[in-house]
Amino acid sequence: MIVALRRLALLAGTFMAVPGPLAAEGTPLAHSPWLALRFEQGGADVPLVRSDMLGSEVRLKRAPFTILLPVRGDDDTYLLTAWTDDSIFAAANPAARAMPEPPAELPFYFGRYTAMADTSAGSGVLMLRDDGHHYLNGIRLGPDRCRHSITFSMLGGEDSAGEWQEIPMRNAKGPLYIVAWFDEDADGIMRHGEFEFLVLNFR
């Protein structure tokens, strides 16, 4: 009887749920780990791959793609910056933001008066700047109030002469780097858990 009880105890220990770390690097994800962003392309879901604690990689075709953002309330606002290298990740100072009271200032690209001009419903251009951001609110999050979605079919940025150029997504070269932020408590402080990093690789 004692032996049987010991065996049952061992089995219980084997199947008991034990808290573990976050998904390992390289783990496929249905959505991003902090803001639950999803990607679609050609009507199909695009899986993400976890790259580190804050980052996910998205492998896209050179074609228009859609980012799906969770509906959280009546006046959701997401901020998004896209750039050609990962300097925008370092500028976010993630180590400081992991503190209970993050001392870090907002990264410059999320500062006041750095929202980039776009049409009232969004033009479909993913603007590449390290000193400005997409301000996604209202119908810039799509016409369907039950589903936030933004589709990018063009890339916009300054050429070597400083002239603004827009190219179709089929000419995209990568990788591209994105910082997304949702100020959940509306306190103007970019805290750990409210932002994340995405790397877009094109094939």
PyRosetta script that sets phi, psi and omega in degrees:
from pyrosetta import init, pose_from_sequence

init()
pose = pose_from_sequence("MIVALRRLALLAGTFMAVPGPLAAEGTPLAHSPWLALRFEQGGADVPLVRSDMLGSEVRLKRAPFTILLPVRGDDDTYLLTAWTDDSIFAAANPAARAMPEPPAELPFYFGRYTAMADTSAGSGVLMLRDDGHHYLNGIRLGPDRCRHSITFSMLGGEDSAGEWQEIPMRNAKGPLYIVAWFDEDADGIMRHGEFEFLVLNFR")
pose.set_psi(1, -44.3)
pose.set_omega(1, -179.3)
pose.set_phi(2, -63.7)
pose.set_psi(2, -41.2)
pose.set_omega(2, 179.3)
pose.set_phi(3, -62.1)
pose.set_psi(3, -42.7)
pose.set_omega(3, 179.7)
pose.set_phi(4, -62.7)
pose.set_psi(4, -41.2)
pose.set_omega(4, 178.2)
pose.set_phi(5, -63.8)
pose.set_psi(5, -39.4)
pose.set_omega(5, 178.7)
pose.set_phi(6, -63.7)
pose.set_psi(6, -39.8)
pose.set_omega(6, 179.1)
pose.set_phi(7, -64.6)
pose.set_psi(7, -41.1)
pose.set_omega(7, 177.2)
pose.set_phi(8, -62.1)
pose.set_psi(8, -40.7)
pose.set_omega(8, 179.3)
pose.set_phi(9, -63.3)
pose.set_psi(9, -41.4)
pose.set_omega(9, 178.9)
pose.set_phi(10, -64.4)
pose.set_psi(10, -42.3)
pose.set_omega(10, 178.1)
pose.set_phi(11, -62.9)
pose.set_psi(11, -42.3)
pose.set_omega(11, 179.0)
pose.set_phi(12, -60.5)
pose.set_psi(12, -41.3)
pose.set_omega(12, 178.9)
pose.set_phi(13, -65.5)
pose.set_psi(13, -34.4)
pose.set_omega(13, -179.5)
pose.set_phi(14, -65.2)
pose.set_psi(14, -39.4)
pose.set_omega(14, -174.5)
pose.set_phi(15, -99.0)
pose.set_psi(15, -0.5)
pose.set_omega(15, -179.5)
pose.set_phi(16, -67.5)
pose.set_psi(16, 137.3)
pose.set_omega(16, 178.0)
pose.set_phi(17, -70.6)
pose.set_psi(17, 122.9)
pose.set_omega(17, 179.3)
pose.set_phi(18, -114.5)
pose.set_psi(18, 126.6)
pose.set_omega(18, 178.3)
pose.set_phi(19, -56.5)
pose.set_psi(19, 134.0)
pose.set_omega(19, -179.4)
pose.set_phi(20, -126.2)
pose.set_psi(20, -179.3)
pose.set_omega(20, 179.5)
pose.set_phi(21, -72.9)
pose.set_psi(21, 172.1)
pose.set_omega(21, 173.5)
pose.set_phi(22, -60.9)
pose.set_psi(22, 163.8)
pose.set_omega(22, 179.6)
pose.set_phi(23, -51.8)
pose.set_psi(23, 140.1)
pose.set_omega(23, -177.9)
pose.set_phi(24, -67.4)
pose.set_psi(24, 158.7)
pose.set_omega(24, 176.2)
pose.set_phi(25, -57.6)
pose.set_psi(25, 142.0)
pose.set_omega(25, -178.8)
pose.set_phi(26, 87.4)
pose.set_psi(26, -2.6)
pose.set_omega(26, 179.8)
pose.set_phi(27, -75.2)
pose.set_psi(27, 129.0)
pose.set_omega(27, 175.5)
pose.set_phi(28, -65.6)
pose.set_psi(28, 142.3)
pose.set_omega(28, -178.5)
pose.set_phi(29, -128.4)
pose.set_psi(29, 142.3)
pose.set_omega(29, 175.3)
pose.set_phi(30, -75.6)
pose.set_psi(30, -28.3)
pose.set_omega(30, 179.7)
pose.set_phi(31, -153.0)
pose.set_psi(31, 166.5)
pose.set_omega(31, -178.4)
pose.set_phi(32, -67.9)
pose.set_psi(32, 149.7)
pose.set_omega(32, -168.2)
pose.set_phi(33, -74.7)
pose.set_psi(33, -20.8)
pose.set_omega(33, -175.2)
pose.set_phi(34, -107.5)
pose.set_psi(34, -45.2)
pose.set_omega(34, -177.9)
pose.set_phi(35, -103.9)
pose.set_psi(35, -2.5)
pose.set_omega(35, 179.2)
pose.set_phi(36, 58.6)
pose.set_psi(36, 40.6)
pose.set_omega(36, 175.4)
pose.set_phi(37, -77.5)
pose.set_psi(37, 142.2)
pose.set_omega(37, 176.4)
pose.set_phi(38, -124.6)
pose.set_psi(38, 157.7)
pose.set_omega(38, 179.9)
pose.set_phi(39, -122.6)
pose.set_psi(39, 143.4)
pose.set_omega(39, 173.9)
pose.set_phi(40, -131.2)
pose.set_psi(40, 148.8)
pose.set_omega(40, 175.7)
pose.set_phi(41, -151.2)
pose.set_psi(41, 127.4)
pose.set_omega(41, -177.8)
pose.set_phi(42, 61.8)
pose.set_psi(42, 30.0)
pose.set_omega(42, 179.3)
pose.set_phi(43, 80.7)
pose.set_psi(43, 3.4)
pose.set_omega(43, -179.1)
pose.set_phi(44, -119.1)
pose.set_psi(44, 148.7)
pose.set_omega(44, 176.1)
pose.set_phi(45, -65.6)
pose.set_psi(45, 142.9)
pose.set_omega(45, 175.0)
pose.set_phi(46, -110.6)
pose.set_psi(46, 115.9)
pose.set_omega(46, -179.5)
pose.set_phi(47, -69.0)
pose.set_psi(47, 150.4)
pose.set_omega(47, 174.5)
pose.set_phi(48, -102.3)
pose.set_psi(48, 161.5)
pose.set_omega(48, 175.6)
pose.set_phi(49, -126.9)
pose.set_psi(49, 129.3)
pose.set_omega(49, -179.2)
pose.set_phi(50, -70.5)
pose.set_psi(50, 129.2)
pose.set_omega(50, 179.6)
pose.set_phi(51, -105.5)
pose.set_psi(51, -32.1)
pose.set_omega(51, 175.2)
pose.set_phi(52, -166.2)
pose.set_psi(52, -167.3)
pose.set_omega(52, -174.2)
pose.set_phi(53, -56.2)
pose.set_psi(53, -40.2)
pose.set_omega(53, -176.4)
pose.set_phi(54, -107.2)
pose.set_psi(54, -10.3)
pose.set_omega(54, -168.0)
pose.set_phi(55, -114.9)
pose.set_psi(55, 148.7)
pose.set_omega(55, 174.0)
pose.set_phi(56, -134.1)
pose.set_psi(56, 150.6)
pose.set_omega(56, 177.3)
pose.set_phi(57, -110.3)
pose.set_psi(57, 139.9)
pose.set_omega(57, 178.0)
pose.set_phi(58, -121.1)
pose.set_psi(58, 126.9)
pose.set_omega(58, 179.8)
pose.set_phi(59, -103.6)
pose.set_psi(59, 111.7)
pose.set_omega(59, -172.1)
pose.set_phi(60, -117.2)
pose.set_psi(60, 152.9)
pose.set_omega(60, 167.2)
pose.set_phi(61, -77.8)
pose.set_psi(61, 160.3)
pose.set_omega(61, 176.3)
pose.set_phi(62, -78.1)
pose.set_psi(62, 77.5)
pose.set_omega(62, -176.1)
pose.set_phi(63, -159.3)
pose.set_psi(63, 164.0)
pose.set_omega(63, 177.3)
pose.set_phi(64, -53.4)
pose.set_psi(64, 146.8)
pose.set_omega(64, 177.9)
pose.set_phi(65, -140.6)
pose.set_psi(65, 160.4)
pose.set_omega(65, -177.2)
pose.set_phi(66, -122.0)
pose.set_psi(66, 136.5)
pose.set_omega(66, 171.4)
pose.set_phi(67, -104.2)
pose.set_psi(67, 126.7)
pose.set_omega(67, 176.4)
pose.set_phi(68, -100.3)
pose.set_psi(68, 128.4)
pose.set_omega(68, -176.8)
pose.set_phi(69, -118.6)
pose.set_psi(69, 137.6)
pose.set_omega(69, -178.4)
pose.set_phi(70, -60.2)
pose.set_psi(70, 141.8)
pose.set_omega(70, 171.6)
pose.set_phi(71, -83.2)
pose.set_psi(71, 119.6)
pose.set_omega(71, -176.1)
pose.set_phi(72, -111.1)
pose.set_psi(72, -29.1)
pose.set_omega(72, -177.7)
pose.set_phi(73, -166.6)
pose.set_psi(73, -167.9)
pose.set_omega(73, -175.7)
pose.set_phi(74, -79.3)
pose.set_psi(74, -20.7)
pose.set_omega(74, -175.2)
pose.set_phi(75, -133.0)
pose.set_psi(75, 50.3)
pose.set_omega(75, -178.0)
pose.set_phi(76, -62.3)
pose.set_psi(76, 141.6)
pose.set_omega(76, 175.2)
pose.set_phi(77, -137.6)
pose.set_psi(77, 121.6)
pose.set_omega(77, 174.9)
pose.set_phi(78, -112.8)
pose.set_psi(78, 141.3)
pose.set_omega(78, 173.8)
pose.set_phi(79, -112.5)
pose.set_psi(79, 140.1)
pose.set_omega(79, -175.2)
pose.set_phi(80, -144.2)
pose.set_psi(80, 128.6)
pose.set_omega(80, 175.1)
pose.set_phi(81, -119.2)
pose.set_psi(81, 136.6)
pose.set_omega(81, 178.2)
pose.set_phi(82, -125.2)
pose.set_psi(82, 138.9)
pose.set_omega(82, -178.2)
pose.set_phi(83, -149.4)
pose.set_psi(83, 173.7)
pose.set_omega(83, -173.2)
pose.set_phi(84, -93.1)
pose.set_psi(84, -4.3)
pose.set_omega(84, 173.4)
pose.set_phi(85, -146.5)
pose.set_psi(85, 172.3)
pose.set_omega(85, -172.8)
pose.set_phi(86, -85.5)
pose.set_psi(86, 15.4)
pose.set_omega(86, 176.4)
pose.set_phi(87, -62.1)
pose.set_psi(87, -26.7)
pose.set_omega(87, 178.9)
pose.set_phi(88, -69.8)
pose.set_psi(88, -23.6)
pose.set_omega(88, 175.5)
pose.set_phi(89, -69.9)
pose.set_psi(89, -47.3)
pose.set_omega(89, 179.4)
pose.set_phi(90, -63.4)
pose.set_psi(90, -37.3)
pose.set_omega(90, -179.5)
pose.set_phi(91, -63.8)
pose.set_psi(91, -22.6)
pose.set_omega(91, 178.0)
pose.set_phi(92, -73.9)
pose.set_psi(92, -15.3)
pose.set_omega(92, 178.6)
pose.set_phi(93, 50.8)
pose.set_psi(93, 61.0)
pose.set_omega(93, -174.2)
pose.set_phi(94, -62.0)
pose.set_psi(94, -30.3)
pose.set_omega(94, -179.5)
pose.set_phi(95, -63.4)
pose.set_psi(95, -41.6)
pose.set_omega(95, 179.8)
pose.set_phi(96, -67.6)
pose.set_psi(96, -33.6)
pose.set_omega(96, -176.5)
pose.set_phi(97, -77.0)
pose.set_psi(97, -10.1)
pose.set_omega(97, 176.1)
pose.set_phi(98, -79.6)
pose.set_psi(98, -9.0)
pose.set_omega(98, 179.4)
pose.set_phi(99, -76.9)
pose.set_psi(99, 155.2)
pose.set_omega(99, 178.4)
pose.set_phi(100, -57.0)
pose.set_psi(100, -39.5)
pose.set_omega(100, 177.2)
pose.set_phi(101, -121.4)
pose.set_psi(101, 86.1)
pose.set_omega(101, -173.3)
pose.set_phi(102, -61.2)
pose.set_psi(102, 124.2)
pose.set_omega(102, 179.4)
pose.set_phi(103, -80.7)
pose.set_psi(103, -9.3)
pose.set_omega(103, -173.1)
pose.set_phi(104, -72.5)
pose.set_psi(104, 138.7)
pose.set_omega(104, 171.2)
pose.set_phi(105, -69.3)
pose.set_psi(105, 162.6)
pose.set_omega(105, 172.9)
pose.set_phi(106, -60.2)
pose.set_psi(106, 143.0)
pose.set_omega(106, 172.2)
pose.set_phi(107, -59.3)
pose.set_psi(107, 149.6)
pose.set_omega(107, -172.4)
pose.set_phi(108, -53.9)
pose.set_psi(108, -38.4)
pose.set_omega(108, -175.1)
pose.set_phi(109, -69.7)
pose.set_psi(109, -12.8)
pose.set_omega(109, 174.3)
pose.set_phi(110, -106.8)
pose.set_psi(110, 11.3)
pose.set_omega(110, -178.8)
pose.set_phi(111, -74.8)
pose.set_psi(111, 176.9)
pose.set_omega(111, 178.8)
pose.set_phi(112, -64.1)
pose.set_psi(112, 144.2)
pose.set_omega(112, 176.6)
pose.set_phi(113, 64.3)
pose.set_psi(113, 23.8)
pose.set_omega(113, 177.8)
pose.set_phi(114, -110.9)
pose.set_psi(114, 7.5)
pose.set_omega(114, 174.7)
pose.set_phi(115, -68.3)
pose.set_psi(115, 134.4)
pose.set_omega(115, -176.7)
pose.set_phi(116, -86.6)
pose.set_psi(116, 141.8)
pose.set_omega(116, -178.9)
pose.set_phi(117, -67.6)
pose.set_psi(117, 133.2)
pose.set_omega(117, 176.1)
pose.set_phi(118, -148.4)
pose.set_psi(118, 172.8)
pose.set_omega(118, 177.0)
pose.set_phi(119, -68.8)
pose.set_psi(119, 163.6)
pose.set_omega(119, -174.7)
pose.set_phi(120, -65.3)
pose.set_psi(120, -24.9)
pose.set_omega(120, 178.7)
pose.set_phi(121, -109.9)
pose.set_psi(121, 5.6)
pose.set_omega(121, -179.0)
pose.set_phi(122, 87.8)
pose.set_psi(122, 133.0)
pose.set_omega(122, -174.1)
pose.set_phi(123, -92.7)
pose.set_psi(123, -8.1)
pose.set_omega(123, -176.3)
pose.set_phi(124, 84.5)
pose.set_psi(124, 8.9)
pose.set_omega(124, 179.6)
pose.set_phi(125, -100.9)
pose.set_psi(125, 122.8)
pose.set_omega(125, 172.1)
pose.set_phi(126, -83.7)
pose.set_psi(126, 106.8)
pose.set_omega(126, -175.3)
pose.set_phi(127, -85.3)
pose.set_psi(127, 128.5)
pose.set_omega(127, -177.2)
pose.set_phi(128, -100.5)
pose.set_psi(128, 106.9)
pose.set_omega(128, 177.4)
pose.set_phi(129, -150.6)
pose.set_psi(129, 143.9)
pose.set_omega(129, 175.8)
pose.set_phi(130, -100.2)
pose.set_psi(130, 10.2)
pose.set_omega(130, 179.8)
pose.set_phi(131, -129.7)
pose.set_psi(131, 18.9)
pose.set_omega(131, -179.9)
pose.set_phi(132, -157.6)
pose.set_psi(132, 174.6)
pose.set_omega(132, -176.7)
pose.set_phi(133, -147.0)
pose.set_psi(133, 157.5)
pose.set_omega(133, 168.6)
pose.set_phi(134, -77.5)
pose.set_psi(134, 128.7)
pose.set_omega(134, 176.3)
pose.set_phi(135, -105.0)
pose.set_psi(135, 105.2)
pose.set_omega(135, -170.9)
pose.set_phi(136, -104.9)
pose.set_psi(136, 106.8)
pose.set_omega(136, -175.6)
pose.set_phi(137, -151.3)
pose.set_psi(137, 155.9)
pose.set_omega(137, 177.0)
pose.set_phi(138, 59.6)
pose.set_psi(138, -136.1)
pose.set_omega(138, -176.1)
pose.set_phi(139, -77.5)
pose.set_psi(139, -2.6)
pose.set_omega(139, 168.6)
pose.set_phi(140, -68.7)
pose.set_psi(140, -15.7)
pose.set_omega(140, 174.0)
pose.set_phi(141, -92.7)
pose.set_psi(141, 14.0)
pose.set_omega(141, 177.6)
pose.set_phi(142, 103.3)
pose.set_psi(142, 159.0)
pose.set_omega(142, -176.1)
pose.set_phi(143, -78.6)
pose.set_psi(143, -13.9)
pose.set_omega(143, -177.4)
pose.set_phi(144, -93.9)
pose.set_psi(144, 114.0)
pose.set_omega(144, -177.5)
pose.set_phi(145, -66.1)
pose.set_psi(145, -18.2)
pose.set_omega(145, -178.5)
pose.set_phi(146, -91.9)
pose.set_psi(146, -1.9)
pose.set_omega(146, -175.5)
pose.set_phi(147, -154.4)
pose.set_psi(147, 113.5)
pose.set_omega(147, 175.9)
pose.set_phi(148, -82.4)
pose.set_psi(148, 124.7)
pose.set_omega(148, 176.1)
pose.set_phi(149, -150.6)
pose.set_psi(149, 137.2)
pose.set_omega(149, 176.1)
pose.set_phi(150, -126.2)
pose.set_psi(150, 130.6)
pose.set_omega(150, -179.0)
pose.set_phi(151, -110.8)
pose.set_psi(151, 130.8)
pose.set_omega(151, 177.7)
pose.set_phi(152, -111.2)
pose.set_psi(152, 123.8)
pose.set_omega(152, 178.9)
pose.set_phi(153, -118.4)
pose.set_psi(153, -8.4)
pose.set_omega(153, -178.6)
pose.set_phi(154, -135.7)
pose.set_psi(154, 157.0)
pose.set_omega(154, 170.4)
pose.set_phi(155, -113.7)
pose.set_psi(155, 137.4)
pose.set_omega(155, 178.1)
pose.set_phi(156, -125.4)
pose.set_psi(156, 142.6)
pose.set_omega(156, 178.3)
pose.set_phi(157, -176.7)
pose.set_psi(157, 172.1)
pose.set_omega(157, 179.3)
pose.set_phi(158, -86.7)
pose.set_psi(158, 138.4)
pose.set_omega(158, 175.8)
pose.set_phi(159, -83.2)
pose.set_psi(159, -174.3)
pose.set_omega(159, -175.6)
pose.set_phi(160, -64.2)
pose.set_psi(160, -19.7)
pose.set_omega(160, 178.4)
pose.set_phi(161, -93.8)
pose.set_psi(161, 3.3)
pose.set_omega(161, 179.7)
pose.set_phi(162, 83.1)
pose.set_psi(162, 10.1)
pose.set_omega(162, 178.9)
pose.set_phi(163, -90.5)
pose.set_psi(163, 138.4)
pose.set_omega(163, 179.9)
pose.set_phi(164, -73.7)
pose.set_psi(164, 129.7)
pose.set_omega(164, 179.4)
pose.set_phi(165, -129.3)
pose.set_psi(165, 147.8)
pose.set_omega(165, 174.7)
pose.set_phi(166, -126.6)
pose.set_psi(166, 133.4)
pose.set_omega(166, -178.1)
pose.set_phi(167, -128.8)
pose.set_psi(167, 151.0)
pose.set_omega(167, 177.0)
pose.set_phi(168, -68.2)
pose.set_psi(168, 155.2)
pose.set_omega(168, -176.3)
pose.set_phi(169, -62.1)
pose.set_psi(169, -22.5)
pose.set_omega(169, 179.3)
pose.set_phi(170, -64.4)
pose.set_psi(170, -18.9)
pose.set_omega(170, 178.4)
pose.set_phi(171, -99.5)
pose.set_psi(171, 12.1)
pose.set_omega(171, -177.1)
pose.set_phi(172, -64.4)
pose.set_psi(172, 138.4)
pose.set_omega(172, 172.0)
pose.set_phi(173, -119.8)
pose.set_psi(173, 142.7)
pose.set_omega(173, -176.0)
pose.set_phi(174, -128.0)
pose.set_psi(174, -173.4)
pose.set_omega(174, 1.1)
pose.set_phi(175, -79.0)
pose.set_psi(175, 162.1)
pose.set_omega(175, 171.3)
pose.set_phi(176, -114.8)
pose.set_psi(176, 151.4)
pose.set_omega(176, -172.9)
pose.set_phi(177, -121.5)
pose.set_psi(177, 134.1)
pose.set_omega(177, -177.2)
pose.set_phi(178, -127.8)
pose.set_psi(178, 136.1)
pose.set_omega(178, 167.0)
pose.set_phi(179, -112.8)
pose.set_psi(179, 124.8)
pose.set_omega(179, 178.4)
pose.set_phi(180, -115.2)
pose.set_psi(180, 140.4)
pose.set_omega(180, -178.3)
pose.set_phi(181, -138.1)
pose.set_psi(181, 133.0)
pose.set_omega(181, 169.9)
pose.set_phi(182, -125.1)
pose.set_psi(182, 113.9)
pose.set_omega(182, -176.6)
pose.set_phi(183, -79.1)
pose.set_psi(183, 84.8)
pose.set_omega(183, -169.2)
pose.set_phi(184, -60.5)
pose.set_psi(184, -39.4)
pose.set_omega(184, -178.7)
pose.set_phi(185, -99.3)
pose.set_psi(185, 8.1)
pose.set_omega(185, 174.6)
pose.set_phi(186, 53.1)
pose.set_psi(186, 38.1)
pose.set_omega(186, -179.7)
pose.set_phi(187, -102.2)
pose.set_psi(187, 2.7)
pose.set_omega(187, 178.8)
pose.set_phi(188, 75.2)
pose.set_psi(188, 7.3)
pose.set_omega(188, 179.8)
pose.set_phi(189, -110.2)
pose.set_psi(189, 128.7)
pose.set_omega(189, -179.4)
pose.set_phi(190, -86.3)
pose.set_psi(190, 102.4)
pose.set_omega(190, -173.9)
pose.set_phi(191, -104.0)
pose.set_psi(191, 156.4)
pose.set_omega(191, 172.9)
pose.set_phi(192, -55.9)
pose.set_psi(192, 133.4)
pose.set_omega(192, -177.1)
pose.set_phi(193, 98.4)
pose.set_psi(193, -16.1)
pose.set_omega(193, 178.7)
pose.set_phi(194, -102.6)
pose.set_psi(194, -5.3)
pose.set_omega(194, -177.1)
pose.set_phi(195, -141.8)
pose.set_psi(195, 163.4)
pose.set_omega(195, 175.1)
pose.set_phi(196, -160.4)
pose.set_psi(196, 170.2)
pose.set_omega(196, -176.1)
pose.set_phi(197, -113.4)
pose.set_psi(197, 140.5)
pose.set_omega(197, 177.1)
pose.set_phi(198, -130.9)
pose.set_psi(198, 140.0)
pose.set_omega(198, 174.6)
pose.set_phi(199, -116.8)
pose.set_psi(199, 122.6)
pose.set_omega(199, 179.0)
pose.set_phi(200, -99.4)
pose.set_psi(200, 116.0)
pose.set_omega(200, 174.9)
pose.set_phi(201, -107.2)
pose.set_psi(201, 134.3)
pose.set_omega(201, -178.0)
pose.set_phi(202, -108.7)
pose.set_psi(202, 142.9)
pose.set_omega(202, -179.7)
pose.set_phi(203, -131.3)
pose.dump_pdb("model.pdb")
